[in-house]
Amino acid sequence: MTHVLGILLALAGFWALAVSMPRHQRDLAGRTLAKSHAFTARWAGWALLAAALAVDIAGLGGGYGLVAWCAHLTVGAWLTVALLHLPKR
Amino acid sequence: MALVHTWTGLVLGWLLFAMFATGTSAYFQDEITRWMQPEVTGTADPVASAQGAVRFLQRTAPDASFWFLTLPNGRSATTQAFWYPGTGTSGQTEAVLDESGREVTVRQTNGGYFLYRFHFDLHYLPVLWARYLVGIAAMFMLVAILSGVITHKKIFVDFFMLRFGKGQRSWLDAHNVTAVLALPFHLMITFTGLVTLAAMYMPWGILANYASPDTFQSAVFGDPPAAERSGRNVPLADLAPLMRKASAQWGGREVGVVRINNPGDETATIALTRGPGEAMGSRGEVMVFDGTSGRQTGGSLPQGAALKTESVMIGLHSGRFAQIALRWLYFLSGLAGTAMVGTGLVLWTVKRRQRLPDPERPHFGFRLVEKLNIATIAGLGCAIPSYFLANRLLPTGMAARADWEIHTMFLVWLGVLIWALLRPAARAWLEALRLAALLFAAVPLVNAFTTSRGLPVSLMRGDWLFVAFDMVMLSLAAAFALAAARLAARQRKASAGRTMGREKAVRA
């Protein structure tokens, strides 16, 4: 369960980080976001990645949680890439 | 820096691809072994298995100078026994045993253990050479990873980029997505891989402080020093109470390895080592007992910071501590590493093809790289399923059967290399990728016809290990088939383009 939650939080975090980047804003919405919105998205992204770490350590213990977090970040980032680009094909 | 990345990545890239692919399979080493021993079912108790193995060895190798047992854990069901010197007319030194100590003789195989050993010992080569070669490759990998990060100028801007159908750009994106997004894993696995063999690559610290590596081993890790047999026979102490005592001492963690020196002799010693999967640090604590009275005589020292770090690094590398969910994530990361090396190798040719003076007749270096890419990437894709197919198709009673499973794998690999050398590169890519897809797809099929544990049956029984194995084979078959289909489409487009170009030239 912790693994699913960790991956979802990492996915949400990376998605927010992607949204904070002008290139992906143009791809997703056809326009760039206001600076303040992009700023919010960036901070939300980092906060969600940190939340994933907190959840992993709480659920799996310090060392094990840290290892799992690295793996969750990777899978979360891959899912973000897939969600960004696969619909375009 | 770009130059450093390109060439360090290429020179040993083919070896690294094979190391990554087989090393990735090692995360499911025990599961692969269980798939390759379909006659062995159920689980085994480590204590009963140790007692069974002792009974077997008392019959088979009573005069050995040592017995070495790797006991079953929650994931495996058999005991690996090694002893020395060899016994019988064949000089047998190893056996796979079931819980009651009977030799598993139905279908001799090295199972997942072979693929695991191959990723750092290779095969048909002296182990020492292989390990130096593998160490050099890992060093190159480390340089390639670090220089890759430095040379990747748009690492943050391109973080989430994956463009399809854009030739070189797409290959570069795929290389980045598999490399950058799993970077923590790649860095960890490469560095800790070097750590596992660090004492061999850099022996001077030990040589300067100890008379020999053996004295270092027994001083630090508690291995009992070998002693001469006295010749007076005294029965061996029962292992069960000793194993229970050790497990209690280690907070319930189980014994994984048993080493008995001079078994049956007055000088016998019993060394119990904690199982490598029982904690993140893979270097388990050791307890040493007098082999006749069962009195504890020694053990490993409490680990200091350096030893603990080493132990955890090796543990992180081998992932034995990982439960099933994390184990799958390890496996996925390993696949990404394999894909990173593979896309990097292909990228080398894609990038240079347009710059060739005559793309129809590339120079020797380019042809060599292209052919070796085919032989490595598609070749290993044919070789690994062949190993599994040989396990099901070779006669079960055949002599040297386990060896022939391995020979089959290398013969197929060699066959693809020769094929790649003989055929035009574009055709060879397509044919070898298709063959890999076919062979992977054949594994579940052949399994269903040759055993009673085919996919429909294992699905109904909830035999998830067999279900997962077959599903992974089918997924790999699909991946190779997809690669072949996309390549075929591209080749059709390219040849149509060339014909049009020629027609234009004729008209003009």
Boltz contact constraints between the chains, C-beta under 6 A:
constraints:
  - contact:
      token1: [A, 3]
      token2: [B, 325]
      max_distance: 6.0
  - contact:
      token1: [A, 18]
      token2: [B, 160]
      max_distance: 6.0
  - contact:
      token1: [A, 63]
      token2: [B, 280]
      max_distance: 6.0
  - contact:
      token1: [A, 68]
      token2: [B, 326]
      max_distance: 6.0
  - contact:
      token1: [A, 70]
      token2: [B, 184]
      max_distance: 6.0
  - contact:
      token1: [A, 71]
      token2: [B, 329]
      max_distance: 6.0
  - contact:
      token1: [A, 74]
      token2: [B, 181]
      max_distance: 6.0
  - contact:
      token1: [A, 74]
      token2: [B, 182]
      max_distance: 6.0
  - contact:
      token1: [A, 77]
      token2: [B, 181]
      max_distance: 6.0
  - contact:
      token1: [A, 78]
      token2: [B, 181]
      max_distance: 6.0
  - contact:
      token1: [A, 80]
      token2: [B, 160]
      max_distance: 6.0
  - contact:
      token1: [A, 81]
      token2: [B, 160]
      max_distance: 6.0
  - contact:
      token1: [A, 81]
      token2: [B, 162]
      max_distance: 6.0
  - contact:
      token1: [A, 81]
      token2: [B, 177]
      max_distance: 6.0
  - contact:
      token1: [A, 84]
      token2: [B, 160]
      max_distance: 6.0
  - contact:
      token1: [A, 85]
      token2: [B, 162]
      max_distance: 6.0
  - contact:
      token1: [A, 89]
      token2: [B, 164]
      max_distance: 6.0
